[in-house]
């Protein structure tokens, strides 16, 4: 979410934890913008997975532009 500036805020976070992460695990996180409405709001699918490829979190974040 590097493109989010002080002009944006997180409106909603919905995630599902699918597994445990223990000390020493390396976790990769990422997301993809899946919907954008006229530059005023966006929906981002997010995930976290271990280097083994096992997903430990997935979900969605909604951001809106401050008025």
N, C-alpha and C positions, 0 to 999 in steps of 0.2 A: 504494500500500500504506500509505496514511496511517493506516489503522485498526490496523496492527500495532504493538504496544507491546512493552516489554521482556519481556512474558510469552509472546512468540511468537519462533520462530526459523525460518530458511529451512532446509528439509530437503533440497530437491533443486532444481537448476536445469538445465533442458534447453532450449537455444536453438539455432537454426540461423541463421547469417549468410547473407543472400541478396544482399548488395550492398555496395558501398563507400560510405563517407562521407568527404568531403574537407573541408578547411578552408573555412569559409564556408557550408557546407550548414546548413540549419535542420532539426533532427530533432524530430519529435513522438513521444512514447512513451506507452504506455498499457497497460491490462490490464483483464480482466473475471474476476470470481470465477465459475467454472463448476461448482464442486462444493464443498460444505461438509459435513463429517461431525460433527454434534453439537457444534459449537463447539470441537472439539479439533484439527481439521485442515482445510485448505482447499487447493484447486487453482486456480491463476490462470493464464489464458492471457495472454501478454504479446506486445507488438509494438513495433516502431520503424519509422517511415516518414518519408520526406522530404516536404517541402511539395508536391512534384510528385505525391504519392500513391504513389510507389514504395516498397514494403516492403523494408527492409534487414535486418530481424531479426524472427523470430517464435519462439514457444516456450511453455514452461510452467514455472511456479514452484510448488513445494509448500511450504506452511508448516505447522508444528505448534505446538501450545500446549505450553509448558514445564510439566513436572510438578513 
